[in-house]
Amino acid sequence: MDQNNISEAVLPLEKFIAYRLNQAAEKVSQRFALEYKKRYGMTRPEWRTLATIGQFGNITAKEICQHSSMHKTKVSRAIFTLEQRRWLKRTVDQNDRRVEHLELTTQGQKAYMELSDVARTFQDQIYGALGAANTSALETSLEAIETLIDPQ
């Protein structure tokens, strides 16, 4: 391949959709992480685990992994830390003792509610900066990509 063909074959990473989506998501996640780190000293897996349990209520670690796309090791560590904070409780499944159901304690619910409010405010700020038309276009585009990639 000569130099001209190589130049034409080069894919600028910053123009590749997977890279751009990842970069945008990472920057937004890092910015929001400042909020839960400042308030509670939490890691991203801890926040996502707390948020998932808060959203669904009674849930298993396996279900958290599936919903959040986090590796089981990260979820397991997050569960351990949240349990140490007394933010969640485990209940052994009566039909399968290998399975544990997780629920937030009163303290965990309080932290979840506070951080949910912070998350809504954070999201509203981003959507406000984007404007209604761009927010709608973003939501529509993300849904289209998700459906295209994982049509369920």
WOVENSUL-V458839 format. One record per residue. N is the residue number from 0. PSI is psi as a letter, one per 40 degrees, with the letter a starting at -180 (none if undefined). OMEGA is omega in degrees with one decimal (999 if undefined). Layout:
n = (N;N)
psi = (PSI;PSI)
omega = (OMEGA;OMEGA)
This chain:
n = (0;1;2;3;4;5;6;7;8;9;10;11;12;13;14;15;16;17;18;19;20;21;22;23;24;25;26;27;28;29;30;31;32;33;34;35;36;37;38;39;40;41;42;43;44;45;46;47;48;49;50;51;52;53;54;55;56;57;58;59;60;61;62;63;64;65;66;67;68;69;70;71;72;73;74;75;76;77;78;79;80;81;82;83;84;85;86;87;88;89;90;91;92;93;94;95;96;97;98;99;100;101;102;103;104;105;106;107;108;109;110;111;112;113;114;115;116;117;118;119;120;121;122;123;124;125;126;127;128;129;130;131;132;133;134;135;136;137;138;139;140;141;142;143;144;145;146;147;148;149;150;151)
psi = (h;i;d;d;d;d;d;d;e;h;h;h;d;e;e;h;d;d;d;d;d;d;d;d;d;d;d;d;d;d;d;d;d;d;d;d;d;d;d;e;f;i;i;d;d;d;d;d;d;d;d;d;d;d;d;e;b;h;i;i;d;d;d;d;d;d;d;e;f;i;i;d;d;d;d;d;d;d;d;d;d;d;d;d;e;f;e;i;i;i;h;h;h;d;d;h;e;e;h;h;h;h;i;i;i;d;d;d;d;d;d;d;d;d;d;d;d;d;d;d;d;d;d;d;d;d;d;d;d;d;i;d;d;d;d;d;d;d;d;d;d;d;d;d;d;d;d;d;d;g;h;none)
omega = (178.9;-174.4;179.3;179.9;177.4;179.6;179.3;-177.8;-178.1;176.9;175.9;-174.9;-178.2;175.3;-177.9;-171.3;-179.6;178.7;-177.9;178.1;179.4;179.8;179.2;179.9;-179.1;-179.8;178.0;-180.0;179.4;179.4;178.9;179.4;177.8;-177.9;-177.5;174.7;-179.2;-175.6;-170.9;-178.4;-175.7;171.2;177.8;177.8;177.8;178.3;-176.8;177.1;177.3;-178.3;-179.8;177.5;178.6;-179.5;-171.5;-179.5;-178.8;-173.3;177.0;177.3;179.0;179.0;175.6;178.0;-178.7;-176.4;-173.0;-176.1;175.5;177.6;-176.1;178.6;179.0;179.3;-179.9;178.7;179.2;178.4;179.5;-178.7;179.0;177.1;177.4;177.3;-175.7;179.4;176.4;176.9;179.4;174.0;180.0;178.0;-177.6;-179.0;-178.6;-174.0;176.2;-175.8;176.1;175.6;-176.9;176.6;176.5;171.6;177.1;178.2;177.9;177.8;178.9;178.7;179.3;-179.1;178.7;-178.1;175.1;176.9;178.1;179.9;178.4;178.6;178.6;179.8;178.9;177.6;178.8;179.8;177.7;178.4;179.1;-174.4;-173.9;-176.9;-180.0;176.8;178.6;179.1;178.4;179.7;179.7;-179.4;178.9;177.3;179.5;178.9;180.0;178.8;179.8;-175.8;-175.5;-176.2;-178.9;999)
